[in-house]
Amino acid sequence: MEGRRVVVGVSGGIAAFKAVLLVRELQRRGARVRVVMTRTATRFVGPATFAGITGRPAVSELFDTSHTGEIHVELGAWAEAMVIAPATMNLLARAAQGMADDAVLATLACTDAPLLVAPAMHTRMWERPATQRNLERLRADGVRVVEPVVGPLASGDVGSGRMAEPEAIADALGQTLRPADLAGLHVLVSAGPTVEDLDPVRFLGNRSTGRMGYAIAEAARDRGAVVTLVTGPTALAPPRGVRSVAVRSALDMEGAMQAAFPSADVVIMAAAVADYRPAAPSAQKLKKTDGPLTLKLVRNPDILAALSSARSGPRPILVGFALETENVVENARAKLARKGVDLVVANHARDGFGGDSNLVSLVSPDAVDELPRMSKRAVADRILDRARALLDG
């Protein structure tokens, strides 16, 4: 994002304070930022705050005598991207109708740059049919929506409508400004846990949330790839624009991965696949006994190793994950050689499960690239950068 010109639009919601953090984050990534505000936004955050951190006045009036000419036209032409955060229900409605009655919307009307909006509002406002209709109209016009998350709201309620965190918005913007360097390629991604049924009500599983694999699928989609996501059971919504294949067990995942493998250019095995499964799952619920219960487990197939063995040339690029509790890099190197893959993404269990960030090392046959802690979406892009380089090489 180094040197890219970004206009941040701020509308009048309690989440306006996060726009300050967003501007800081964009500047940290090297962007040049200018700010435009609605009048209502100035009641939540003062224009002087943005002027102080950007070194440029924040525009809040269309008829601002401190500027010569039409400031909204100037800003629209200057921008390489525009982000509106927060975007209130009212602003989204007016934007969807093509209105330009304040400084933010007038700037939007005067730019041909990519536009992102980060909605923020109470759950009941977010779920209104009118809000969703307006969002669909904006999406049809090419606007990218960085959807709100579930969390505490200003009212004290908890629900959807909380504005995405500044880092996530910055990640989305960085992706928007990135060229579609994976266009025409098929990226196959596995994600989430697999579960192995003991009986109709119990199973063996693990703590994988699927967030890392989903982030990779979304990043590959945004870089122009055709994406197949083979996902174990998660609480995540399937990403838009991605072919999602839901599976349950390791054997289910093996079948889905093998079916999609022949057309893949890149395979990224981010799923936490169970190593073992019950030898004889019970058709009925197992009952308690007075003594201990002994389970006989059998090995599951090694999906990634089998795909590697089936590869007849340099494609597809194969990327595996190594989640460890000790000797992380050493174990990743061993996995790299044992499975015959091109890259292993290594991390410690305390860093990999849950949360929106990750701390990983990219282990290849001749190097170890230790990345700083970053969002899972940013990690996804770094993995795809390496896959792209391997394809080119």
C-alpha positions as CSV (number, residue, x, y, z in Angstrom):
1,M,0.0,0.0,0.0
2,E,3.1,2.2,0.0
3,G,2.4,5.6,-1.5
4,R,-1.2,4.8,-2.5
5,R,-3.7,7.7,-2.2
6,V,-6.7,6.8,0.0
7,V,-9.7,9.0,0.9
8,V,-11.4,8.0,4.2
9,G,-15.0,9.1,4.5
10,V,-16.5,9.2,8.0
11,S,-20.2,9.3,8.6
12,G,-22.0,10.1,11.9
13,G,-22.0,7.0,14.1
14,I,-20.5,6.1,17.5
15,A,-18.0,4.0,15.6
16,A,-16.5,7.2,14.1
17,F,-13.7,7.0,16.7
18,K,-12.5,3.8,14.9
19,A,-11.9,5.9,11.8
20,V,-9.0,7.5,13.6
21,L,-7.5,4.1,14.2
22,L,-8.1,3.2,10.5
23,V,-6.3,6.3,9.3
24,R,-3.4,5.4,11.5
25,E,-3.3,1.8,10.3
26,L,-3.4,2.9,6.6
27,Q,-0.6,5.3,7.2
28,R,1.4,2.6,9.0
29,R,1.1,0.6,5.8
30,G,2.4,3.5,3.8
31,A,-0.8,5.0,2.4
32,R,-1.3,8.7,1.9
33,V,-4.6,9.6,3.5
34,R,-7.1,12.4,3.3
35,V,-10.3,12.6,5.3
36,V,-13.8,13.8,4.4
37,M,-16.6,13.9,7.0
38,T,-20.4,14.4,7.2
39,R,-21.5,17.1,9.4
40,T,-22.9,14.6,11.9
41,A,-19.6,12.8,12.0
42,T,-18.0,16.0,13.4
43,R,-20.2,15.6,16.5
44,F,-18.4,12.3,17.3
45,V,-14.8,13.1,16.2
46,G,-13.4,16.6,15.6
47,P,-11.9,17.4,12.2
48,A,-8.8,18.7,14.1
49,T,-8.0,15.1,15.1
50,F,-7.8,14.0,11.5
51,A,-5.9,17.1,10.5
52,G,-3.4,16.4,13.2
53,I,-2.6,12.9,12.1
54,T,-2.8,13.3,8.4
55,G,-1.3,16.8,8.1
56,R,-4.1,17.8,5.8
57,P,-7.4,19.5,6.8
58,A,-10.4,17.2,7.1
59,V,-13.2,18.3,4.8
60,S,-16.7,18.5,6.3
61,E,-18.4,21.2,4.2
62,L,-19.0,21.3,0.4
63,F,-18.7,25.0,0.5
64,D,-15.4,25.4,2.4
65,T,-13.8,28.7,1.8
66,S,-10.4,27.4,2.8
67,H,-10.3,25.4,-0.4
68,T,-10.3,26.8,-3.9
69,G,-12.5,25.2,-6.5
70,E,-14.7,22.2,-5.8
71,I,-13.1,20.2,-3.1
72,H,-15.2,17.0,-3.7
73,V,-14.1,17.0,-7.3
74,E,-10.5,17.4,-6.3
75,L,-10.6,14.6,-3.7
76,G,-12.5,12.3,-6.1
77,A,-9.8,12.8,-8.7
78,W,-7.0,12.4,-6.2
79,A,-8.2,9.1,-4.7
80,E,-6.9,5.8,-5.8
81,A,-9.4,4.2,-3.4
82,M,-12.1,5.5,-1.0
83,V,-13.2,3.9,2.2
84,I,-16.3,5.0,4.1
85,A,-16.0,3.9,7.8
86,P,-18.3,3.9,9.6
87,A,-21.1,3.8,7.0
88,T,-24.4,4.3,8.8
89,M,-27.8,3.0,7.7
90,N,-28.7,6.5,6.5
91,L,-25.5,7.0,4.5
92,L,-25.9,3.6,2.8
93,A,-29.5,4.5,1.8
94,R,-28.5,7.8,0.3
95,A,-25.4,6.3,-1.4
96,A,-27.6,3.5,-3.0
97,Q,-29.9,6.2,-4.4
98,G,-27.0,8.1,-5.9
99,M,-27.4,11.2,-3.7
100,A,-24.6,13.7,-3.2
101,D,-25.9,16.0,-0.6
102,D,-22.9,16.1,1.8
103,A,-19.1,16.2,1.4
104,V,-18.7,12.4,1.7
105,L,-21.3,11.4,-0.9
106,A,-20.3,14.2,-3.2
107,T,-16.7,12.9,-3.1
108,L,-18.0,9.4,-3.8
109,A,-19.9,10.7,-6.8
110,C,-16.8,12.3,-8.2
111,T,-14.4,9.4,-8.0
112,D,-13.8,6.4,-10.3
113,A,-11.6,4.7,-7.7
114,P,-12.6,1.5,-6.0
115,L,-15.0,2.1,-3.0
116,L,-15.2,0.1,0.2
117,V,-17.9,0.7,2.9
118,A,-17.7,-0.6,6.4
119,P,-21.2,-0.5,7.9
120,A,-21.8,0.1,11.6
121,M,-25.2,0.3,13.2
122,H,-27.5,-1.5,15.7
123,T,-28.4,-5.1,14.9
124,R,-32.0,-4.2,14.2
125,M,-31.0,-1.5,11.7
126,W,-28.5,-3.9,10.1
127,E,-31.1,-6.6,9.7
128,R,-33.7,-4.3,8.2
129,P,-34.8,-5.4,4.7
130,A,-34.2,-1.9,3.4
131,T,-30.6,-1.9,4.6
132,Q,-29.9,-5.2,2.9
133,R,-31.6,-4.1,-0.3
134,N,-29.4,-1.0,-0.3
135,L,-26.3,-3.1,0.2
136,E,-27.1,-5.3,-2.6
137,R,-27.6,-2.3,-4.9
138,L,-24.2,-1.0,-3.9
139,R,-22.6,-4.3,-4.4
140,A,-24.2,-4.4,-7.9
141,D,-22.5,-1.1,-8.5
142,G,-19.1,-2.5,-7.7
143,V,-18.9,-1.4,-4.1
144,R,-17.1,-3.8,-1.7
145,V,-18.8,-4.2,1.7
146,V,-16.6,-5.0,4.7
147,E,-19.3,-6.6,6.7
148,P,-19.8,-5.8,10.4
149,V,-19.1,-8.4,13.0
150,V,-21.0,-9.7,16.0
151,G,-20.0,-8.0,19.2
152,P,-20.9,-5.5,21.9
153,L,-22.8,-2.5,20.6
154,A,-23.0,1.1,21.8
155,S,-26.5,0.4,23.3
156,G,-25.1,-2.3,25.5
157,D,-26.7,-5.1,23.4
158,V,-24.6,-7.8,21.7
159,G,-25.2,-8.6,18.1
160,S,-24.2,-8.1,14.5
161,G,-23.6,-4.5,13.3
162,R,-20.4,-3.7,15.1
163,M,-18.0,-2.2,12.6
164,A,-15.1,-4.4,11.4
165,E,-11.8,-3.7,13.1
166,P,-9.5,-1.1,11.4
167,E,-7.0,-3.9,10.6
168,A,-9.6,-5.9,8.8
169,I,-10.8,-2.9,6.8
170,A,-7.2,-2.1,5.9
171,D,-6.6,-5.7,4.8
172,A,-9.7,-5.5,2.6
173,L,-8.4,-2.2,1.1
174,G,-5.0,-3.6,0.5
175,Q,-6.6,-6.5,-1.4
176,T,-8.7,-4.2,-3.5
177,L,-5.6,-2.3,-4.5
178,R,-3.7,-5.5,-5.4
179,P,-3.7,-6.6,-9.0
180,A,-5.7,-9.8,-9.9
181,D,-2.5,-11.9,-10.2
182,L,-4.3,-15.2,-9.7
183,A,-6.8,-14.7,-12.5
184,G,-7.4,-17.8,-14.5
185,L,-6.0,-20.1,-11.8
186,H,-7.9,-22.7,-9.7
187,V,-7.0,-22.6,-6.0
188,L,-8.1,-25.5,-3.9
189,V,-8.2,-24.9,-0.2
190,S,-9.2,-27.1,2.8
191,A,-10.3,-25.5,6.0
192,G,-11.7,-26.3,9.5
193,P,-11.7,-29.4,11.5
194,T,-12.8,-32.9,10.6
195,V,-14.9,-34.8,13.1
196,E,-15.0,-38.6,13.6
197,D,-18.2,-40.0,14.9
198,L,-18.1,-42.4,17.9
199,D,-21.9,-42.9,17.8
200,P,-24.9,-40.8,16.7
201,V,-24.3,-38.1,19.4
202,R,-20.5,-38.1,20.1
203,F,-17.4,-37.5,18.0
204,L,-13.7,-36.9,18.1
205,G,-12.7,-33.5,17.0
206,N,-10.3,-30.6,17.5
207,R,-10.4,-26.8,18.1
208,S,-9.9,-25.5,14.6
209,T,-12.3,-22.7,13.7
210,G,-11.6,-22.7,10.0
211,R,-10.8,-18.9,10.0
212,M,-7.3,-19.3,8.4
213,G,-8.5,-21.5,5.6
214,Y,-11.5,-19.2,4.9
215,A,-9.2,-16.2,4.9
216,I,-7.1,-18.0,2.2
217,A,-10.1,-18.8,0.1
218,E,-11.4,-15.2,0.3
219,A,-7.9,-13.7,-0.5
220,A,-7.5,-16.1,-3.5
221,R,-11.0,-15.1,-4.7
222,D,-10.2,-11.4,-4.4
223,R,-7.0,-11.9,-6.4
224,G,-9.0,-13.3,-9.3
225,A,-8.7,-17.1,-8.8
226,V,-11.4,-19.6,-9.2
227,V,-11.6,-21.1,-5.6
228,T,-12.9,-24.4,-4.3
229,L,-13.1,-24.5,-0.5
230,V,-13.5,-27.9,1.1
231,T,-14.6,-27.2,4.7
232,G,-15.2,-29.3,7.7
233,P,-17.9,-28.2,10.2
234,T,-17.4,-24.5,11.2
235,A,-19.5,-21.7,12.5
236,L,-18.5,-19.5,9.5
237,A,-20.6,-18.4,6.6
238,P,-19.4,-19.7,3.3
239,P,-17.5,-17.0,1.5
240,R,-19.3,-15.3,-1.4
241,G,-18.0,-16.2,-4.9
242,V,-16.3,-19.4,-3.7
243,R,-17.4,-22.9,-4.4
244,S,-17.8,-24.4,-1.0
245,V,-17.9,-28.2,-0.4
246,A,-19.0,-29.1,3.1
247,V,-17.6,-32.4,4.6
248,R,-17.5,-34.0,8.0
249,S,-14.9,-36.7,8.3
250,A,-11.4,-37.1,7.1
251,L,-12.6,-39.7,4.6
252,D,-15.2,-37.2,3.3
253,M,-12.5,-34.6,3.0
254,E,-10.2,-37.0,1.2
255,G,-12.9,-37.7,-1.4
256,A,-13.7,-34.0,-2.0
257,M,-10.0,-33.0,-2.3
258,Q,-9.3,-35.8,-4.8
259,A,-12.3,-34.8,-6.9
260,A,-11.2,-31.2,-7.2
261,F,-7.4,-31.9,-7.4
262,P,-7.0,-32.7,-11.1
263,S,-7.9,-29.1,-12.2
264,A,-6.1,-27.3,-9.4
265,D,-3.1,-25.0,-9.9
266,V,-2.5,-24.4,-6.2
267,V,-3.6,-26.6,-3.3
268,I,-3.4,-25.2,0.3
269,M,-4.2,-27.7,3.0
270,A,-5.2,-25.5,5.9
271,A,-7.6,-28.0,7.5
272,A,-6.9,-29.7,10.8
273,V,-7.5,-33.3,9.7
274,A,-8.0,-35.9,12.3
275,D,-5.2,-38.4,12.4
276,Y,-7.3,-41.2,13.7
277,R,-11.0,-42.4,13.6
278,P,-12.9,-45.0,15.5
279,A,-12.4,-48.4,14.1
280,A,-16.1,-49.3,14.5
281,P,-18.5,-46.4,15.2
282,S,-21.6,-47.5,17.1
283,A,-24.9,-47.2,15.3
284,Q,-26.6,-46.5,18.7
285,K,-25.6,-44.2,21.5
286,L,-22.9,-45.7,23.7
287,K,-24.1,-46.3,27.3
288,K,-22.2,-45.6,30.4
289,T,-20.7,-48.6,32.2
290,D,-19.2,-49.0,35.6
291,G,-15.8,-49.6,34.2
292,P,-13.6,-47.7,31.7
293,L,-14.4,-47.4,28.0
294,T,-11.7,-48.5,25.6
295,L,-11.9,-47.1,22.0
296,K,-10.0,-48.7,19.2
297,L,-8.8,-46.1,16.7
298,V,-7.4,-46.6,13.2
299,R,-5.2,-44.2,11.1
300,N,-6.9,-41.8,8.7
301,P,-5.3,-41.4,5.3
302,D,-2.7,-38.7,4.8
303,I,-4.6,-36.5,2.3
304,L,-1.7,-34.1,1.5
305,A,0.9,-36.9,1.1
306,A,-1.5,-38.7,-1.3
307,L,-2.0,-35.6,-3.4
308,S,1.7,-35.1,-3.5
309,S,2.2,-38.7,-4.8
310,A,-0.5,-38.1,-7.4
311,R,1.2,-35.0,-8.8
312,S,2.9,-35.8,-12.1
313,G,4.8,-32.4,-12.6
314,P,5.5,-29.1,-10.9
315,R,1.8,-28.3,-10.7
316,P,-0.2,-28.0,-8.6
317,I,1.8,-26.1,-6.0
318,L,1.3,-27.9,-2.7
319,V,1.1,-26.0,0.6
320,G,0.7,-27.7,3.9
321,F,0.3,-26.5,7.5
322,A,2.1,-27.6,10.6
323,L,0.5,-26.8,13.9
324,E,2.9,-27.8,16.6
325,T,3.4,-27.4,20.4
326,E,7.2,-27.7,20.3
327,N,10.1,-27.5,17.8
328,V,7.8,-25.8,15.4
329,V,10.3,-25.1,12.5
330,E,12.1,-28.4,12.9
331,N,8.9,-30.3,12.7
332,A,7.7,-28.3,9.7
333,R,10.9,-29.0,7.9
334,A,10.4,-32.7,8.5
335,K,6.8,-32.5,7.2
336,L,8.0,-30.6,4.1
337,A,10.3,-33.5,3.2
338,R,8.1,-36.3,4.3
339,K,5.0,-35.2,2.4
340,G,6.9,-33.8,-0.7
341,V,5.3,-30.4,-0.7
342,D,6.5,-27.0,-1.8
343,L,5.8,-24.9,1.3
344,V,4.8,-25.5,4.9
345,V,3.1,-22.9,7.0
346,A,4.3,-23.5,10.6
347,N,2.9,-22.1,13.8
348,H,2.5,-22.9,17.5
349,A,-0.9,-24.2,18.7
350,R,-1.3,-21.2,21.0
351,D,-1.0,-18.9,18.0
352,G,-3.1,-20.8,15.5
353,F,-6.4,-21.7,17.1
354,G,-9.1,-19.0,17.3
355,G,-8.7,-15.3,17.0
356,D,-8.3,-13.1,13.9
357,S,-4.5,-13.0,13.9
358,N,-1.8,-15.5,13.4
359,L,2.0,-15.8,13.9
360,V,3.6,-18.1,11.3
361,S,6.8,-19.1,9.6
362,L,6.9,-20.0,5.9
363,V,9.2,-23.0,5.6
364,S,10.5,-24.0,2.2
365,P,13.3,-26.4,1.2
366,D,15.9,-23.6,1.3
367,A,14.6,-20.9,3.6
368,V,12.5,-20.0,6.7
369,D,10.6,-16.7,6.5
370,E,9.4,-15.8,10.0
371,L,6.5,-13.4,9.7
372,P,5.4,-10.9,12.4
373,R,2.0,-11.3,14.0
374,M,-0.6,-10.1,11.5
375,S,-4.2,-10.7,10.7
376,K,-5.1,-14.0,9.2
377,R,-6.2,-12.2,6.0
378,A,-2.7,-10.7,5.8
379,V,-1.1,-14.1,6.4
380,A,-3.3,-15.5,3.6
381,D,-1.9,-13.0,1.2
382,R,1.6,-13.7,2.2
383,I,1.0,-17.4,1.5
384,L,-0.6,-16.7,-1.8
385,D,2.4,-14.4,-2.7
386,R,4.7,-17.4,-2.2
387,A,2.4,-19.7,-4.2
388,R,2.4,-17.2,-7.0
389,A,6.2,-16.9,-6.9
390,L,6.5,-20.7,-7.0
391,L,4.2,-20.9,-10.0
392,D,6.3,-18.3,-11.8
393,G,9.5,-20.1,-10.9
